[in-house]
Amino acid sequence: MGRRAAGRRSVTTAADTPHLAYFWGQDAYGLERAASELGRELSEAAGQPLEIWRTSGDDDDGAASAGATDGAGKRRARLLDEIELRIATAPLFGAGMLVVVRQPQALAREQAARERLTGLLTAVAPGNALCFVDLLASGGKAPAQSGTLRELVAAAGGQTREFPSLTRERMEAFLNNRAAELEVKLAPGVSRLLAERVGAYVREGDVDRRRQTELANAELEKLALYRPNGTISRDDIEALVGEAVPASAWALGDAVGTRRPGEAARLAEGLLDAGTAMAVLIAQLHRRLRELIVIADHLAAGTKPAELVRELRLQPFRAQKLTEQARRWSAGELDAALAALFEIDLLSKGIAPDGGPHSLSEDRTRLALTAWFAQHVARRG
C-alpha cells in the first residue's frame, strides 16, 4: 500500500488555487493575461471550464459624464449587486464563475461602496472566484484604496502580483517567449526591431507605455499568421509592421533644442494627433526656448556649466543637456524663434499680430507651426 501511495501522481484541486486575486501595474497585456491564466488554472483544477464575467468600475464614471440621472452612487451599488449575485452562490451543476473587475478603485471611492467591496472578499462561494485588475495611470502610483484592497486580498490568501510596464530589454525577452508560444521563430535582430517599432526604445519618461505590450503581441500574432510555424525575418517586419513610436513632449523639447526640425515636426504632429491641445504644445515649446535663453545668458556672463546646477537649481544631467543645446543657438536666433512662436500662439487663439480679431483655423495653425520648425529650428548656413 505504501508503494502504491508513493507512485501516485499529485493532482491539483480547486482548493490549491486561490479564489481571490489582485493584479496591478502598468502593463495592460500582462494584467489581462494574468486574469485569463487564473481562469485556466481554476478550470483545470475543477475539471471543467469556468464561466468568466468581466466588468469595470470605471463604467459608472462614463455614465455620470454622459448625464445619467440616477447618480454614480446608485450605479456603483447596482454593479456591486451584480458582482455579488455571480460569486455568492455556489454552482450545483456545471462550471463556477470567475468575476474579473477592472479598475476596482472606482468602486471604492465612497465609504459604503468600499465596505461592500471589502465584504465581497468573504462572499465568494466554493467553485467561484473574484479577480481585481488595476491598470495604473502612466507614471502614477496606485490610489490608497487600491493598496488597502490589495492587502485585504493578500490577507485572505489571494494572489497579488504587480505587472510594471516592460523595459526595452524585457520587451525583447517577452517577444522571444511569445514567439515560442505561437510556434514561430524570430530571426536574429527581429525582436529588437519589433520592440523599436512599438516604441519600447523611447527613453523619455512621459511616454505612456501601458499598451505597448498589447501592441507588440498583436503585431506578433499577425506575423505568426503570415509565417505559420516559420521564421519571421526583418523583411517581414519592414513589410507588415508600421511604426507606432509614441510622441513625447520631452523628446519634442530635445529635438528643438538640438535643432532637428524634421523630428520636431513629426513629434509635434504625433502629440497633436494624440489629443494634446495646441496651447499646451506651444507652452511646452516656449518653456524650452526660455530655458535655453536663460542658460545662454548665464554662459555669456561667464557662468561655468558646473555652476549652473547651483545657480538655476537644476539636476546635473539636465544642466549639461541644456548647456549643450544652448550652444547650438545664437542669442538672436533664440529671440527670433520666441517672437515667431508668440505669433503662432496668437494665431491659435484667433488674435492677429496687431491685436485685432483673426479667423480661427486649426489647419492654419498647424501649418504655421510646421513652418516655424523649418524657419527657426533648422540651422542656417
C-alpha positions, 0 to 999 in steps of 0.5 A, a space after each residue: 500500500 505504501 508503494 502504491 501511495 508513493 507512485 501516485 501522481 499529485 493532482 491539483 484541486 480547486 482548493 490549491 488555487 486561490 479564489 481571490 486575486 489582485 493584479 496591478 501595474 502598468 502593463 495592460 497585456 500582462 494584467 489581462 493575461 494574468 486574469 485569463 491564466 487564473 481562469 485556466 488554472 481554476 478550470 483545470 483544477 475543477 475539471 471543467 471550464 469556468 464561466 468568466 464575467 468581466 466588468 469595470 468600475 470605471 463604467 459608472 464614471 462614463 455614465 455620470 459624464 454622459 448625464 445619467 440621472 440616477 447618480 454614480 452612487 446608485 450605479 456603483 451599488 447596482 454593479 456591486 449587486 451584480 458582482 455579488 449575485 455571480 460569486 455568492 452562490 455556489 454552482 450545483 451543476 456545471 462550471 463556477 464563475 470567475 468575476 474579473 473587475 477592472 479598475 476596482 478603485 472606482 468602486 471604492 471611492 465612497 465609504 459604503 461602496 468600499 465596505 461592500 467591496 471589502 465584504 465581497 472578499 468573504 462572499 465568494 462561494 466554493 467553485 467561484 472566484 473574484 479577480 481585481 485588475 488595476 491598470 495604473 495611470 502612466 507614471 502614477 502610483 496606485 490610489 490608497 484604496 487600491 493598496 488597502 484592497 490589495 492587502 485585504 486580498 493578500 490577507 485572505 490568501 489571494 494572489 497579488 502580483 504587480 505587472 510594471 510596464 516592460 523595459 526595452 530589454 524585457 520587451 525583447 525577452 517577452 517577444 522571444 517567449 511569445 514567439 515560442 508560444 505561437 510556434 514561430 521563430 524570430 530571426 536574429 535582430 527581429 525582436 529588437 526591431 519589433 520592440 523599436 517599432 512599438 516604441 519600447 526604445 523611447 527613453 523619455 519618461 512621459 511616454 505612456 507605455 501601458 499598451 505597448 505590450 498589447 501592441 507588440 503581441 498583436 503585431 506578433 500574432 499577425 506575423 505568426 499568421 503570415 509565417 505559420 510555424 516559420 521564421 519571421 525575418 526583418 523583411 517581414 517586419 519592414 513589410 507588415 509592421 508600421 511604426 507606432 513610436 509614441 510622441 513625447 513632449 520631452 523628446 519634442 523639447 530635445 529635438 528643438 533644442 538640438 535643432 532637428 526640425 524634421 523630428 520636431 515636426 513629426 513629434 509635434 504632429 504625433 502629440 497633436 494627433 494624440 489629443 494634446 491641445 495646441 496651447 499646451 504644445 506651444 507652452 511646452 515649446 516656449 518653456 524650452 526656448 526660455 530655458 535655453 535663453 536663460 542658460 545662454 545668458 548665464 554662459 555669456 556672463 561667464 557662468 561655468 556649466 558646473 555652476 549652473 546646477 547651483 545657480 538655476 537649481 537644476 539636476 546635473 544631467 539636465 544642466 549639461 543637456 541644456 548647456 549643450 543645446 544652448 550652444 547650438 543657438 545664437 542669442 538672436 536666433 533664440 529671440 527670433 524663434 520666441 517672437 515667431 512662436 508668440 505669433 503662432 500662439 496668437 494665431 491659435 487663439 484667433 488674435 492677429 499680430 496687431 491685436 485685432 480679431 483673426 479667423 480661427 483655423 486649426 489647419 492654419 495653425 498647424 501649418 504655421 507651426 510646421 513652418 516655424 520648425 523649418 524657419 527657426 529650428 533648422 540651422 542656417 548656413 
